[in-house]
Amino acid sequence: MVGELRQIRVGGVPEHFNAPWNIANKKGKFEKEGISLNFINFPGGTGAMCKALSAGQVDVALLLTEGAVVHSMKDNSVKIVGVYVDSPLVWGVHVGKDSSKFNSLEDLRGEGVFAISRFGSGSHLMAYVLAQSLGFDTEKDMKFEVIENLDGARKALPGNGKLVFMWEKHMTSPFVENGEFRRIGEQPTPWPCFVIAARSDFIFTNGDLLEKVVDVVREECTSFKNGGDDTLDYINSVYGIERSGASTWLDSVHWNCTLQVDKDMILETGKVLHNLGRLEHAPTDGDINRITMSVAEEHEPESEEVKS
């Protein structure tokens, strides 16, 4: 290809949801479009990616919806620009294999210590969603310990019978099956899994680049979804998820992968997060307009018809 490749840095968790990005990159699909895409894995999850976005270490990130809303309300440089996966994320609730204290979700009341990747992360926010669904006092019944990531949980849970760890259930399935964890319940998100967030300065100068990238990924998501045995083999070999679990997940997941924002969904998510005490005030329509951005409108020249 003639000419210099345009650069983009994308952050995401090293999980099966993001396999299409890595597959498309390996196939050279981005390069074919004149793009050099650096996909940066963040085992620490959404909290770590939010910090990287604010610091300018990545241009775009695939964030848990709840984390993206909370962070963009605090940082005007980060905007929600689209939905990546619009099916809900199902969080498994786990304890160590030798923990005899907890056998049901109700047992956690006032006793469990939530192991989280970091404050402001999905595991932190979803602990409050779980607690509210169970009628816990979110002031008195919530205790936390930072363990950074899934590997940190694998190290921490065996030695502490009070720790409770919430993580995407298919990613933890290998450790439930081998006996490291016991899963005592599940909690789905009341909103779509992942949104696409980007730095506003990147959108202003590279909105067309982001559109090309998302088009490539959307096509790869469709191929991955319909890949049959090849997809199941890939998930098993790369992420260690048994084919039966991979098949169940693949049937349930829906990649939206568009640069369109459902502002009503963002508003309702913000209201829930406010009720959980994670936002100082319930977001207004003005807040939602501020934390979201239309990529097409920002980079395309204004047409004669809409000029005043």
Secondary structure, 3 states (H helix, E strand, C coil): CCCCCEEEEEEECCCHHHHHHHHHHHCCHHHHCCEEEEEEECCCCHHHHHHHHHCCCCCEEEEEHHHHHHHHHHCCCEEEEEEEECCCCEEEEEEECCCCCCCCHHHHCCCCEEEECCCCCHHHHHHHHHHHHCCCCCCCCCCEEECCCHHHHHHHHHHCCCEEEEEEHHHHHHHHHCCCEEEEEEEECCCCCEEEEEEHHHHHHHHHHHHHHHHHHHHHHHHHHCCCHHHHHHHHHHHCCCHHHHHHHHHHCCEEEECCCCHHHHHHHHHHHHHCCCCCCCCCHHHHHHHECCHHHHHCCCCHHHCC
